[in-house]
Amino acid sequence: MDAIETVNWLAHRWPIELETRPYGQWEIHVGKIGGQRVGQRSSREEYDHWRKGARPICLARFIASRSSLHPAAVLITCGTYRLGRIPAELWCGYDVTELLDLPAVTLLSAKARAMFPAWPEAVIRVVQESRLRSLGLKPAPDARGARLRIVA
């Protein structure tokens, strides 16, 4: 496995695709990444304004803005498998986008997917530390990925 320093994880970022749907007499404008909803607006003008500002956010900022998650446990998962845990001191190294239709709080992270190339559907899950066991995740059979370390 390559060291994480040599992986071009930015290549794993995805564009936001527009999908429009009829909703009665209106049209709903949905932003999607890989088929997953990341934003929705009721007019094209609102969508364009939202899309202009839509970008991944630092994982640490994301968690800090949601006090209901504190104290937070951050895991990299794929389906019912637990691939790894991200310690708080490394949260700033991840940019994330919230996936609105998956279990709360599920985040798309290019870096997490780049770290586990054998698990192309890997996502980040954030829960309160006390709810960690209730997720019912199993250790992945072969969750080898890049080893992370703090660089001083």
FIDRENTI-515866 format. One line per field, with one value per residue (C-alpha): x negated, y, z; residue in one letter. Coordinates in steps of 0.05 Angstrom, whole numbers, plus 5000, padded with zeros to 4 digits. Layout:
BEGIN
X <- [X; ...] .
Y <- [Y; ...] .
Z <- [Z; ...] .
residuo <- [A; ...] .
***
This chain:
BEGIN
X <- [5000; 4974; 4961; 5018; 4968; 4962; 5037; 5070; 5135; 5160; 5170; 5226; 5270; 5333; 5374; 5444; 5495; 5562; 5626; 5693; 5758; 5830; 5866; 5938; 5937; 5865; 5797; 5748; 5673; 5630; 5554; 5525; 5456; 5452; 5527; 5531; 5569; 5526; 5573; 5643; 5677; 5746; 5723; 5666; 5645; 5640; 5604; 5553; 5541; 5532; 5488; 5441; 5425; 5428; 5361; 5332; 5323; 5269; 5291; 5270; 5313; 5371; 5369; 5358; 5421; 5464; 5464; 5513; 5456; 5410; 5370; 5362; 5336; 5314; 5311; 5296; 5348; 5373; 5442; 5441; 5365; 5321; 5257; 5224; 5232; 5207; 5178; 5197; 5127; 5134; 5203; 5175; 5144; 5212; 5259; 5329; 5397; 5460; 5501; 5573; 5609; 5562; 5565; 5548; 5492; 5460; 5407; 5372; 5297; 5249; 5191; 5227; 5242; 5171; 5144; 5186; 5184; 5211; 5274; 5299; 5363; 5328; 5360; 5349; 5401; 5403; 5441; 5440; 5389; 5444; 5481; 5421; 5441; 5512; 5487; 5475; 5414; 5369; 5294; 5279; 5247; 5190; 5191; 5120; 5110; 5057; 5029; 5040; 4994; 4990; 4933; 4905] .
Y <- [5000; 5069; 5119; 5169; 5224; 5197; 5188; 5242; 5242; 5306; 5263; 5229; 5291; 5292; 5344; 5362; 5340; 5374; 5333; 5366; 5333; 5354; 5364; 5381; 5446; 5461; 5435; 5413; 5423; 5370; 5370; 5300; 5269; 5197; 5190; 5215; 5279; 5335; 5394; 5412; 5477; 5495; 5542; 5543; 5611; 5585; 5523; 5564; 5608; 5546; 5512; 5572; 5565; 5489; 5459; 5409; 5433; 5416; 5357; 5392; 5453; 5408; 5373; 5438; 5466; 5408; 5407; 5349; 5304; 5320; 5283; 5257; 5191; 5192; 5127; 5107; 5056; 5017; 4988; 4949; 4947; 4992; 5008; 5054; 5111; 5182; 5213; 5285; 5310; 5289; 5318; 5380; 5337; 5316; 5356; 5328; 5336; 5313; 5260; 5278; 5212; 5165; 5152; 5215; 5238; 5207; 5246; 5237; 5246; 5240; 5227; 5171; 5136; 5147; 5115; 5052; 5038; 4967; 4998; 5047; 5063; 5084; 5142; 5177; 5168; 5216; 5196; 5213; 5170; 5139; 5115; 5080; 5010; 5019; 5025; 4950; 4955; 4895; 4899; 4896; 4830; 4866; 4940; 4955; 5027; 5080; 5090; 5161; 5197; 5267; 5307; 5359] .
Z <- [5000; 4982; 5036; 5042; 5025; 4954; 4942; 4900; 4940; 4905; 4843; 4883; 4886; 4846; 4810; 4833; 4781; 4772; 4769; 4760; 4780; 4772; 4839; 4825; 4788; 4809; 4790; 4844; 4830; 4864; 4870; 4870; 4877; 4854; 4857; 4929; 4945; 4974; 4964; 4939; 4922; 4895; 4839; 4790; 4816; 4888; 4863; 4824; 4885; 4930; 4878; 4874; 4948; 4953; 4969; 5018; 5089; 5139; 5181; 5246; 5228; 5209; 5276; 5315; 5283; 5308; 5384; 5385; 5361; 5420; 5443; 5372; 5346; 5273; 5234; 5163; 5143; 5083; 5091; 5156; 5160; 5202; 5164; 5214; 5263; 5253; 5316; 5332; 5320; 5246; 5232; 5200; 5145; 5117; 5073; 5074; 5041; 5077; 5042; 5059; 5045; 5082; 5157; 5197; 5198; 5135; 5099; 5032; 5036; 4978; 5025; 5062; 4995; 4971; 5034; 5025; 4949; 4959; 4990; 4936; 4974; 5038; 5076; 5142; 5197; 5257; 5319; 5393; 5428; 5470; 5407; 5376; 5396; 5371; 5299; 5300; 5254; 5242; 5232; 5158; 5135; 5100; 5117; 5098; 5080; 5086; 5156; 5183; 5230; 5258; 5228; 5275] .
residuo <- [M; D; A; I; E; T; V; N; W; L; A; H; R; W; P; I; E; L; E; T; R; P; Y; G; Q; W; E; I; H; V; G; K; I; G; G; Q; R; V; G; Q; R; S; S; R; E; E; Y; D; H; W; R; K; G; A; R; P; I; C; L; A; R; F; I; A; S; R; S; S; L; H; P; A; A; V; L; I; T; C; G; T; Y; R; L; G; R; I; P; A; E; L; W; C; G; Y; D; V; T; E; L; L; D; L; P; A; V; T; L; L; S; A; K; A; R; A; M; F; P; A; W; P; E; A; V; I; R; V; V; Q; E; S; R; L; R; S; L; G; L; K; P; A; P; D; A; R; G; A; R; L; R; I; V; A] .
***
